[in-house]
Amino acid sequence: MPTIQANFRASDLKATGPVLDAANRGIVRIRRRKQSFVLMREEEMNRLLAEAADPRPKTLEDLLIGYDAEEAKTRMRGWLDAPAEGKELL
């Protein structure tokens, strides 16, 4: 998960150099009154969007979402109790 690299106020945008330099290094938060905006490189935004669109699990925790050990045991019970046939026999 990307982190905010710098924080600026909207009034800091009068001098864009430091804000853009910070955005070149990472994500920048810009605050104006009670609003908050982010500024980032287009490449970073495209990477985040591509990662969000990828349905594959990103972490072990993602992989285990919805996993029920008892349900898995119930489903496997017949397979585990069935006699071996074919190549399973050594």
C-alpha positions, 0 to 999 in steps of 0.5 A: 500500500502506497504511503503519503510522502509529503503534505502541503496546503493548497496555498503551497501550490503557488510555488509548484516546484517543491510540490512536484518534486515531492510528487515525483518521489511519491504520493502527495496530500494537498489540503484545502479547508476540510478537503484533502486531495492527492497528487501522484505520477500518472505511472503510479496511478496506472499501477494502482488501478491495474493492481486493483483490477487484478482479482488474484489474491495479493496476500495470504490473508486475501487468499484465506478470505471466506475460507472455512476449515470445517467446510473443507474437512466436510468436503474432503471427508469422503475423499479421505475415507475412500479406498485408494485406487489406481496410482495412489497405491505405492 
